[in-house]
Amino acid sequence: MFTLSRNYGGVIFYHPNYHFQTPYPTRSYKVGSPNTTTKHPNTTTTTTKPPKTTTTKATTTQSPTRSVSVCLRYMTDAVQPTFPLFTLSPDTSSLSLQRSFDTFMLSCYDSFSVDLQPIVHLWPDIKQDIWTSVCLTVDTSKSVVQMFSGGYMSPRKVMPYQYVWSGEPVISFPGFDGQLTDVQVWDYPLRYKDIFYYMSRSYYGSYSGSVISWSYIRYDNRGRAVLEDNFDMRAKVEQESRRKEKKMRFFSVEENKLLL
């Protein structure tokens, strides 16, 4: 996960094979890569070791596609009433999403906007999670957009103007006070079944973005964003530590019994 900040703590993600012009240093990131422990004076910090990747040169222009879908998970205390979530393809066909209380505001080409409020309870099996999981689908063949948040969906709305996504595999997060993880981008409108798989964390079926996938991604740190182990991984490490400690206590008791 990335810990972001509204005070110059943003991050940009893009496909590793995409030739993205940036003045900032970039990193490759792969979910599930081995961890290394780095020892500092008086502290021990667990960091994720980036995998070795081979980057091939790709064209900077993409063929236009009709539709796009974006899913992500975030966590914030939402002290600020309105904050930006992301901007997709900022240099070509910008598609921006903002959060304002329980409403999401979608802007296209930095001009017209659509308000989306997920208020329809669609999936009662989706339980409350520490993360806010959201998905946006844009079907430009029908000029229809829809927003999903957890087990809720918004009504489908017609866009006031035609929008065609350029296909640029770049998504920018300007920064908010909180955490971000599991960013996925597809070049087609997701079916409800696919969104359900994402919301259920692959419990009923797997998912992976066709354009940008969290398991194979390159990122550009724009300031004070911090890459950390997500809360799920931390919980597993803590549970494993407690299990080993309990096991050691058990064998210690059994050994004392044999000595008596």
N, C-alpha and C positions, 0 to 999 in steps of 0.2 A: 504494500500500500504506500501511497505518498501522503505525507502531511503537508498541506498547503497553507498559505497565509494570504490574506487580502492585502498585506503590506509587502508587495513585491515577492510573492511566493507562488508563482505559477509554473506550469510545465506544459510542454508540447509533445504529443505522441504522433508517430508516423511509422509506416511500414519500413522495415530495415532495408529493403531494396529500392526504396524511393529516394531519389537524389534531391534532398531538401537543403536549400541554401540557408545556413545559419551561422552567425558570428560566434555562437556559444559552443562549448564542448558538448558532445553527445555521448550517450551510453546505450549499450544493448542490454535488454532485460529479458530474462526468461523465467517464468514461474516454475518453481520446483527445482531450481538450480541449487547445488550444494552450498551449505553455509560454512563460513569460516569465522573463527573467533579471534578478534583482535584485542590484545591487551594494552591498555593505557594505564598511566599511573593512577592507582587507586580505583580503577574502574575496569569492567569487562564488557565489551559491546559486541553483539552479534550482528554481522553484516552479511549481505547476500553477495556472493561472488558472481560477477557477470560472466556468462559463458563466452567462449570464443566463437565469433561469427565471421562468416565471409560475406562481405558486402559486394554485390554486383551492381554495376552502373545501370541505371534505368532511366527512361525518358522522364522529363519533368512535366510533360503534358499527358493528360489522361483523356480517353474518349468519354464523352458525356454519357451519363446513365440516367434512366428515368426516375429512379427511386433510391432511398437510403433509409437505414435504420441505425439507431445508436442506443446502446444499453450501457449502464454504469451503476456503480454503488458508491454512495458517499455518506459521510457522517458530519454533522455540524450542529452547533447549539443554536444557530439561526438568530443570533443577537441582532444582526442587521436585517431590516425588513425585506430588502431586496438584494440579491447577490447573483452574479453571473455564474453559470455552470460551465458552459463550453461554447466554442465557436468552431464549427466544422468547415474545412477548406477556406481559411481566412483570406488567402490570396487570390481566389478565383470566384467561387460561388458561395459566399459566406452564409452560414446557417447558424444562428445564435440562439441559445436557450438560457433564460433567466428564471430564477425561482423567487416568488414573492408570496410569502406565507403558504397557502395551499394551492396557489395558482402558478402555472408555468407559462411564460411568455416567449413565444417563438418568433424570431425576426429573420427575414430573408433579405439578402442584399443590403442590409443595414437600413431598410426602408419599412415596408409593411410588416405588421405583426399579427399574431393570432394568440388569443388567450386559451389555455387548455387547463381544465380542472378535473383531475381524476376523482370522481365522486360516486361512480357506479361500482358496486361490489360485485366483482366478476368471479373471483376464485376464493372461496372460503377456506380452502386447504392451505393457502399461503399464510403462515403464521408471522407474527410480529418478530422482527429481527433487529439486531443492533445497527444494521445498515439500512439506509433508504435506497431501495433498488428501483431504478426508473428505466423505462424504454420509450423511445420516440420513433414513430414510423411515419415516413413521408412518401406517399404514393403519388408521384407527379403525373402519372398517366390519368389519374382521376382528380388531381389537385386536392387530395384529401390528406389530412394529418390527424394523428391520434397519439395520446400520451397515456402511459401506464405507470403506476406507482404501487409496488407491492401487489396486493390482491385487487386493486382498484384500477379502473380505466376511465378516461374522459370520453365524452361524446365525440364522434368523428366530426371534423369540421372541414368545410371547403375553404381553401386558401383564396384570398382575394385576387391574387395574380398567379400566373404560371411560374413555377420554379423548376429548374432543371439542374441537378447536381453535376458538377464538372467531373467528379470522380477523383479529385485530389485527396490522397489518403493521409490527410493531416488533420488532427483535432487539437485545439488549443484550450487549455484551462487557465484563465487569467489569475485565478487564485481566490479562495475563500478560507475562512478559519475552520479547518476540519480535515478529514481524511478522504482519500479517493482510491478506488480499486476496481479491478475487473472491467476495464473499458473495452467494449466490442463495437465494431462498425461493420455493417453489411451493405451491399450495393443493391438491395431489393427490400420491399416491405415485408417484415416478418409476419408469419402466420401466428394466430393466437397460441397454437401449440408450442411454437418456438419461444415465444415470450414466456409462456408458462414454465418451460424448461429452465429459462434463465432465472425467473423469480424463485423457483424451487431449488436453485443451486445444483442443477443436474440430477436431482433426486429421481425424476421421472424420465429424463433424457438428456443427452449431452448437447452442447452448443459451442460454437466458435465463430468469431467474426470472419467474413469472407474477405474483407478489406483490411481491417486492423483487428488483431487478436491479442489479448492480454498475455497469452503464452509465448508470443513471438513478436516483440515490439522494440522500437528504438525511441528514446526520449531525449528531450532537450530541456535541461533545468533552467528556468528563467528567474533565478534569484534564490529565494530562501526555502524552496521546496525540499523535503527530506524523504529519502527512500528508506522504509522500515519494514520489518516483518509485520504481517497483518495480525489482527487480534486472534483470528482462528489458529494461526500457527503458534502464537505465543501461548494460547490456552493448551494446545496439544503438548508443547514442550513442558509446560508446568504440570500437566497431568502425568506425563511420562516420568518427570522427576519425582512426583509424589508416589507413583507406583513403585519406582525403584527404591525409594526410601522405605516404603511399607514392606517391601520384599526383604530388604536388609534387616529391618527390625524383626521380622518373622524368623529369619535364619539365626539371628542373634539369640532370640528366646529359645529356639530349639537347641542351639549349641549349649546354652546354659543348663537346659534340662538334662542333657547327656552328661554334663560334668557333675551333676548333683547325685 
